[in-house]
Amino acid sequence: MYRELTETEFSDIAGRIIYEDNHLLVFNKRVGEIVQGDKTGDEPLSETLKAFIAARDSKPGQVFMGVPHRLDRPVSGIAVFAKTSKALERLSAMFRDGLVHKTYWALCCKAPSAPTAELDDYLLRNEKQNKSYIVKPRLDGSLPKEAKLAKLIYTHIGDTERYHLLEVQLLTGRHHQIRCQLSGIGCPIKGDLKYGAPRSNPDGGICLHAHEIRLVHPVKKEEMDLTAPVPSSWKGMEKFENQ
């Protein structure tokens, strides 16, 4: 039914599970992994996790693994999966209605001018380029009908010699929102060539990490606050995780 995982794969997956119960599985995604199947045909995490659970729990039949939200391929961090259809339906509604609070860490090429600020922009998505652009109102104050309001709050929380760590609270969930809005204030994310970074990262990803998620459990109704440690390639950033 499912492919057989190697011992190394099995151990790696087990070590990256942040939280699991009968309804949810919260996972620390790496750069380059895809959450759900796409046109590349690469195996998504939803299928890898099915294979893991089938092997670990000796399940001969189908394993349910629903995807209530997505995390872009070049981004790392918390990805939430639903293990039951009830959890999937409720989680999907929670993400859609803004009831899941997400905090990201972004390692940027330039420090922002203000230590903390709210950014409010209108974004227009270009499907062909797979890129979003900030658009300004026309002279008459109108905007393209496809433009969507994007809001986030950032806080500058640390530095290395060359890069600057921002904590970002997403207030809306638009396409490439953090990447586009931080680039718009002159702070492109490390490795993000599409939005103005001067060079790529060795792993082909970008230094944007879904670091924390807060939500009410969709079935148990308990408050949850979960974090994912930053990738090991983020040298010197670990010291900010327990502040």
C-alpha positions as CSV (number, residue, x, y, z in Angstrom):
1,M,0.0,0.0,0.0
2,Y,2.7,2.5,1.0
3,R,6.4,2.5,0.2
4,E,8.8,1.1,2.7
5,L,10.8,3.7,4.6
6,T,14.5,3.2,5.3
7,E,15.6,3.1,8.9
8,T,17.2,6.5,8.4
9,E,14.0,8.0,7.0
10,F,11.9,6.4,9.7
11,S,14.1,7.8,12.5
12,D,14.3,11.3,10.8
13,I,10.5,11.6,10.5
14,A,10.0,10.4,14.1
15,G,12.4,13.0,15.3
16,R,10.7,15.9,13.6
17,I,7.2,15.3,14.9
18,I,6.4,18.2,17.2
19,Y,3.0,17.0,18.5
20,E,0.7,14.1,17.7
21,D,-2.5,12.6,19.0
22,N,-5.4,10.8,17.4
23,H,-6.5,13.9,15.5
24,L,-3.4,15.9,14.7
25,L,0.2,15.6,13.6
26,V,2.3,18.7,13.8
27,F,5.6,18.4,11.9
28,N,8.8,20.4,11.4
29,K,9.2,20.7,7.6
30,R,12.5,21.1,6.0
31,V,13.4,23.4,3.1
32,G,12.6,21.6,-0.2
33,E,9.8,19.4,1.1
34,I,6.3,19.8,-0.2
35,V,3.3,19.5,2.0
36,Q,0.9,18.4,-0.7
37,G,1.3,16.8,-4.1
38,D,2.0,19.2,-7.0
39,K,2.9,19.2,-10.7
40,T,6.5,18.1,-9.9
41,G,5.3,14.6,-9.0
42,D,7.7,14.6,-6.0
43,E,6.4,12.7,-2.9
44,P,4.6,15.1,-0.6
45,L,4.9,15.0,3.2
46,S,1.3,13.9,3.4
47,E,2.2,10.6,1.7
48,T,5.5,10.2,3.6
49,L,3.7,10.6,6.9
50,K,1.1,8.0,5.8
51,A,3.9,5.5,5.1
52,F,5.4,6.3,8.5
53,I,2.2,5.8,10.4
54,A,1.3,2.6,8.5
55,A,4.7,1.2,9.4
56,R,4.9,2.4,13.0
57,D,1.4,1.4,13.9
58,S,1.2,-1.7,11.7
59,K,-1.9,-0.4,9.9
60,P,-2.7,-2.6,6.9
61,G,-5.4,-0.3,5.5
62,Q,-5.6,3.3,4.4
63,V,-4.1,6.0,6.6
64,F,-5.9,9.4,6.6
65,M,-3.6,12.4,6.4
66,G,-5.5,15.6,5.6
67,V,-3.8,18.9,4.6
68,P,-5.6,22.0,6.2
69,H,-3.0,24.5,5.1
70,R,0.2,24.8,3.0
71,L,3.8,25.9,3.6
72,D,5.8,26.9,0.5
73,R,8.5,24.5,-0.7
74,P,11.5,26.9,0.1
75,V,10.1,27.6,3.6
76,S,10.8,25.5,6.7
77,G,8.9,25.1,10.0
78,I,5.6,24.0,11.4
79,A,3.2,22.2,9.2
80,V,-0.1,20.9,10.6
81,F,-1.8,17.7,9.3
82,A,-5.2,16.2,10.2
83,K,-5.4,12.5,11.0
84,T,-9.2,12.4,10.9
85,S,-11.8,14.0,8.6
86,K,-13.4,15.7,11.5
87,A,-10.2,17.4,12.4
88,L,-9.5,18.3,8.8
89,E,-12.9,20.0,8.4
90,R,-12.5,22.0,11.6
91,L,-8.8,22.9,11.0
92,S,-9.5,24.1,7.5
93,A,-12.2,26.4,8.7
94,M,-9.9,27.7,11.5
95,F,-7.1,28.5,9.1
96,R,-9.6,30.1,6.7
97,D,-11.2,32.2,9.4
98,G,-7.9,33.4,10.9
99,L,-8.3,31.5,14.2
100,V,-4.8,29.9,13.9
101,H,-2.1,32.4,14.9
102,K,1.2,31.9,13.1
103,T,4.6,33.5,13.9
104,Y,7.5,33.3,11.5
105,W,11.1,34.0,11.8
106,A,12.8,35.7,8.8
107,L,16.6,36.2,8.4
108,C,16.9,39.3,6.3
109,C,19.7,40.9,4.2
110,K,19.1,44.3,5.7
111,A,17.8,45.7,9.0
112,P,14.5,47.5,8.9
113,S,14.4,51.2,9.7
114,A,12.0,50.8,12.6
115,P,12.5,48.1,15.3
116,T,8.8,47.1,15.1
117,A,6.0,48.1,12.8
118,E,2.8,47.0,11.2
119,L,2.9,46.7,7.4
120,D,-0.4,47.2,5.5
121,D,-0.2,46.7,1.7
122,Y,-2.3,45.6,-1.2
123,L,-0.8,42.7,-3.0
124,L,-1.5,41.5,-6.6
125,R,-0.6,38.0,-7.5
126,N,1.0,37.2,-10.9
127,E,0.1,33.5,-11.6
128,K,2.5,33.1,-14.5
129,Q,5.5,34.4,-12.5
130,N,4.3,32.8,-9.2
131,K,5.0,36.1,-7.6
132,S,3.2,38.8,-5.7
133,Y,3.6,42.6,-6.1
134,I,2.7,45.5,-3.9
135,V,0.3,47.8,-5.7
136,K,-0.5,51.4,-4.8
137,P,-3.9,53.1,-5.3
138,R,-4.5,54.9,-8.6
139,L,-4.9,58.6,-8.8
140,D,-8.7,58.2,-8.2
141,G,-7.9,56.0,-5.2
142,S,-9.0,52.8,-6.8
143,L,-7.1,49.5,-6.9
144,P,-7.2,46.5,-9.2
145,K,-10.1,44.3,-8.3
146,E,-7.8,41.3,-7.7
147,A,-5.6,43.2,-5.2
148,K,-5.9,41.9,-1.6
149,L,-5.1,43.6,1.7
150,A,-2.0,42.1,3.4
151,K,-1.2,42.9,7.0
152,L,1.6,41.7,9.3
153,I,3.6,42.9,12.3
154,Y,7.3,42.5,12.5
155,T,9.8,42.9,15.3
156,H,13.6,43.1,14.9
157,I,14.9,40.6,17.5
158,G,18.5,39.9,16.7
159,D,21.5,40.2,14.3
160,T,24.6,38.4,13.1
161,E,27.5,40.2,11.3
162,R,25.6,40.1,8.0
163,Y,22.0,39.3,8.6
164,H,19.1,40.5,10.7
165,L,16.4,38.3,12.4
166,L,12.8,39.5,12.3
167,E,9.8,37.9,14.1
168,V,6.7,38.2,12.0
169,Q,3.1,37.9,13.1
170,L,0.8,37.2,10.1
171,L,-2.5,39.0,10.3
172,T,-3.7,37.9,6.9
173,G,-2.6,34.9,4.7
174,R,-1.8,36.1,1.2
175,H,0.4,34.5,-1.5
176,H,4.1,35.1,-0.7
177,Q,3.0,37.8,1.8
178,I,6.0,37.9,4.1
179,R,8.5,37.7,1.3
180,C,6.8,40.4,-0.7
181,Q,6.1,42.8,2.2
182,L,9.6,42.6,3.7
183,S,11.2,43.1,0.3
184,G,8.9,46.1,0.0
185,I,10.6,47.8,2.9
186,G,14.1,46.9,1.6
187,C,14.6,43.8,3.7
188,P,14.6,40.8,1.4
189,I,14.9,37.4,3.0
190,K,18.3,35.6,2.8
191,G,18.3,33.4,-0.2
192,D,15.1,34.8,-1.8
193,L,16.3,35.7,-5.3
194,K,12.7,36.2,-6.4
195,Y,12.2,39.0,-4.0
196,G,15.6,40.8,-4.2
197,A,18.2,38.8,-2.2
198,P,21.6,39.1,-3.8
199,R,22.5,35.4,-3.7
200,S,20.9,32.0,-3.2
201,N,21.2,29.6,-0.3
202,P,23.2,26.4,-0.8
203,D,20.0,24.3,-0.1
204,G,18.0,26.3,-2.6
205,G,15.6,27.5,0.1
206,I,15.0,30.8,1.8
207,C,15.5,31.8,5.4
208,L,11.9,31.9,6.3
209,H,10.7,29.6,9.1
210,A,7.3,28.9,10.5
211,H,8.5,29.1,14.1
212,E,5.3,29.1,16.3
213,I,1.7,28.3,16.0
214,R,-1.1,29.0,18.5
215,L,-4.6,27.4,18.2
216,V,-7.4,25.7,20.0
217,H,-7.4,22.0,19.4
218,P,-10.2,21.3,16.9
219,V,-11.5,18.3,18.9
220,K,-10.3,18.6,22.5
221,K,-10.8,22.4,22.6
222,E,-7.5,22.8,24.5
223,E,-5.2,25.8,23.8
224,M,-2.0,24.8,22.0
225,D,1.2,26.7,21.6
226,L,3.8,24.8,19.6
227,T,7.3,25.8,18.3
228,A,9.7,24.4,15.7
229,P,13.4,24.9,16.2
230,V,15.2,26.8,13.5
231,P,17.3,24.9,10.9
232,S,20.9,24.1,11.9
233,S,22.0,26.3,8.9
234,W,20.8,29.4,10.8
235,K,24.1,29.9,12.5
236,G,23.9,31.9,15.7
237,M,20.1,32.2,15.8
238,E,19.5,29.4,18.3
239,K,20.2,31.8,21.2
240,F,17.1,33.8,20.5
241,E,14.7,30.8,20.8
242,N,14.4,30.8,24.5
243,Q,14.2,34.5,25.0
